[in-house]
């Protein structure tokens, strides 16, 4: 019975395959990949805190472009 191929209904669903994978985040102090559930970075020891700031992790040009867009929209509405 062990040598027979599995039927289609016996294979696990696609979402079942990635149950073992854990999400990682980048440490803000050293840049190492840290498990999302970790309290501190295993490389540098810095505490890992979730960032709620919309501007964190964004390149400077992205922030400037966003601010220019807000100012341009406000100027267009003022006319």
TIBAPA-940398 format. One line per field, with one value per atom (N, C-alpha, C): chain; atom name; x, y, z negated. Coordinates in steps of 0.02 Angstrom, whole numbers. Layout:
<pts>
kette A, ...
atom CA, ...
c1 X, ...
c2 Y, ...
c3 Z, ...
</pts>
This chain:
<pts>
kette A, A, A, A, A, A, A, A, A, A, A, A, A, A, A, A, A, A, A, A, A, A, A, A, A, A, A, A, A, A, A, A, A, A, A, A, A, A, A, A, A, A, A, A, A, A, A, A, A, A, A, A, A, A, A, A, A, A, A, A, A, A, A, A, A, A, A, A, A, A, A, A, A, A, A, A, A, A, A, A, A, A, A, A, A, A, A, A, A, A, A, A, A, A, A, A, A, A, A, A, A, A, A, A, A, A, A, A, A, A, A, A, A, A, A, A, A, A, A, A, A, A, A, A, A, A, A, A, A, A, A, A, A, A, A, A, A, A, A, A, A, A, A, A, A, A, A, A, A, A, A, A, A, A, A, A, A, A, A, A, A, A, A, A, A, A, A, A, A, A, A, A, A, A, A, A, A, A, A, A, A, A, A, A, A, A, A, A, A, A, A, A, A, A, A, A, A, A, A, A, A, A, A, A, A, A, A, A, A, A, A, A, A, A, A, A, A, A, A, A, A, A, A, A, A, A, A, A, A, A, A, A, A, A, A, A, A
atom N, CA, C, N, CA, C, N, CA, C, N, CA, C, N, CA, C, N, CA, C, N, CA, C, N, CA, C, N, CA, C, N, CA, C, N, CA, C, N, CA, C, N, CA, C, N, CA, C, N, CA, C, N, CA, C, N, CA, C, N, CA, C, N, CA, C, N, CA, C, N, CA, C, N, CA, C, N, CA, C, N, CA, C, N, CA, C, N, CA, C, N, CA, C, N, CA, C, N, CA, C, N, CA, C, N, CA, C, N, CA, C, N, CA, C, N, CA, C, N, CA, C, N, CA, C, N, CA, C, N, CA, C, N, CA, C, N, CA, C, N, CA, C, N, CA, C, N, CA, C, N, CA, C, N, CA, C, N, CA, C, N, CA, C, N, CA, C, N, CA, C, N, CA, C, N, CA, C, N, CA, C, N, CA, C, N, CA, C, N, CA, C, N, CA, C, N, CA, C, N, CA, C, N, CA, C, N, CA, C, N, CA, C, N, CA, C, N, CA, C, N, CA, C, N, CA, C, N, CA, C, N, CA, C, N, CA, C, N, CA, C, N, CA, C, N, CA, C, N, CA, C, N, CA, C, N, CA, C, N, CA, C, N, CA, C, N, CA, C, N, CA, C, N, CA, C
c1 41, 0, 44, 103, 147, 177, 178, 210, 163, 101, 54, 59, 48, 50, -10, -2, -56, -109, -170, -225, -224, -256, -257, -284, -334, -365, -321, -269, -225, -167, -154, -101, -124, -79, -99, -113, -155, -171, -109, -107, -49, -33, -82, -65, -33, -42, -13, 63, 89, 161, 202, 178, 218, 201, 174, 160, 224, 278, 340, 381, 366, 404, 384, 434, 422, 445, 407, 425, 484, 526, 584, 578, 609, 614, 687, 703, 773, 785, 839, 858, 876, 848, 861, 931, 963, 1030, 1085, 1081, 1137, 1117, 1052, 1030, 1024, 1035, 1028, 955, 942, 874, 859, 802, 782, 712, 698, 630, 583, 524, 475, 454, 455, 434, 489, 550, 607, 600, 623, 621, 682, 740, 800, 838, 882, 922, 976, 983, 1035, 1105, 1113, 1179, 1204, 1164, 1188, 1155, 1101, 1068, 1018, 1010, 963, 891, 847, 778, 744, 704, 668, 598, 581, 515, 482, 419, 385, 379, 393, 391, 320, 292, 226, 231, 292, 303, 299, 259, 250, 313, 357, 417, 477, 475, 533, 547, 609, 629, 622, 599, 590, 652, 671, 728, 710, 760, 749, 711, 728, 694, 620, 601, 530, 493, 524, 494, 486, 539, 537, 483, 481, 430, 360, 349, 284, 265, 312, 298, 285, 322, 310, 240, 219, 153, 98, 108, 58, 53, 111, 112, 80, 95, 65, -10, -33, -106, -140, -108, -137, -138, -85, -83, -136, -147, -197, -267, -279, -346, -358, -304, -311, -328, -315, -328, -399
c2 -60, 0, 63, 60, 118, 135, 87, 99, 131, 137, 165, 241, 272, 346, 376, 437, 471, 496, 495, 522, 598, 632, 705, 733, 701, 727, 714, 672, 657, 707, 748, 798, 856, 885, 943, 1004, 1047, 1109, 1153, 1200, 1244, 1284, 1312, 1350, 1307, 1242, 1199, 1193, 1208, 1201, 1252, 1314, 1365, 1378, 1328, 1336, 1341, 1310, 1310, 1373, 1413, 1473, 1528, 1562, 1618, 1682, 1734, 1798, 1828, 1863, 1897, 1971, 2010, 2082, 2101, 2160, 2184, 2224, 2209, 2246, 2318, 2366, 2436, 2458, 2422, 2441, 2412, 2346, 2315, 2289, 2285, 2262, 2187, 2149, 2076, 2056, 1999, 1973, 1940, 1959, 1936, 1908, 1852, 1826, 1877, 1881, 1931, 1926, 1866, 1856, 1869, 1882, 1892, 1958, 1957, 2018, 2062, 2030, 2068, 2035, 2073, 2048, 2001, 1941, 1896, 1918, 1963, 1985, 2043, 2096, 2155, 2164, 2127, 2132, 2189, 2229, 2285, 2258, 2291, 2270, 2282, 2234, 2238, 2263, 2322, 2349, 2361, 2345, 2357, 2432, 2453, 2523, 2542, 2592, 2616, 2683, 2708, 2771, 2761, 2800, 2792, 2810, 2851, 2874, 2830, 2785, 2744, 2694, 2686, 2639, 2665, 2725, 2754, 2793, 2790, 2831, 2905, 2947, 3020, 3047, 3022, 3048, 3033, 2977, 2958, 3006, 3024, 3070, 3139, 3163, 3228, 3229, 3176, 3172, 3173, 3139, 3139, 3208, 3242, 3309, 3358, 3353, 3395, 3381, 3320, 3302, 3331, 3331, 3359, 3435, 3468, 3541, 3558, 3520, 3534, 3524, 3474, 3463, 3519, 3541, 3596, 3660, 3672, 3732, 3729, 3671, 3664, 3673, 3650, 3659, 3731, 3767, 3836, 3884, 3864, 3907, 3908
c3 0, 0, 0, -27, -31, 37, 84, 149, 200, 184, 232, 233, 291, 295, 259, 236, 201, 251, 230, 270, 263, 309, 307, 242, 214, 152, 91, 97, 41, 33, 85, 80, 36, -2, -43, 1, -25, 11, 13, 60, 68, 5, -31, -92, -146, -144, -194, -187, -129, -117, -155, -162, -193, -266, -301, -372, -413, -391, -429, -419, -369, -356, -404, -431, -476, -442, -449, -419, -455, -417, -446, -433, -477, -469, -471, -449, -449, -512, -547, -607, -587, -622, -605, -625, -670, -692, -649, -634, -597, -528, -513, -447, -440, -494, -491, -488, -457, -455, -522, -552, -618, -612, -646, -646, -674, -643, -662, -735, -763, -832, -883, -860, -906, -944, -1006, -1047, -1033, -1023, -1008, -951, -919, -863, -891, -863, -888, -869, -820, -798, -842, -849, -885, -953, -967, -1032, -1037, -985, -985, -987, -1024, -1027, -960, -939, -876, -892, -866, -877, -810, -804, -741, -729, -669, -651, -628, -659, -638, -602, -594, -560, -485, -451, -379, -340, -369, -334, -346, -393, -409, -353, -337, -286, -215, -208, -141, -122, -58, -36, -38, -43, -48, 12, 72, 132, 130, 99, 95, 49, -6, -54, -22, 11, 44, 99, 138, 191, 162, 107, 74, 49, 18, -7, 50, 104, 163, 191, 192, 216, 173, 107, 61, 71, 76, 87, 153, 207, 272, 271, 237, 232, 193, 138, 99, 140, 180, 221, 276, 306, 358, 331, 271, 240, 218, 203, 181, 238, 299, 357, 376
</pts>
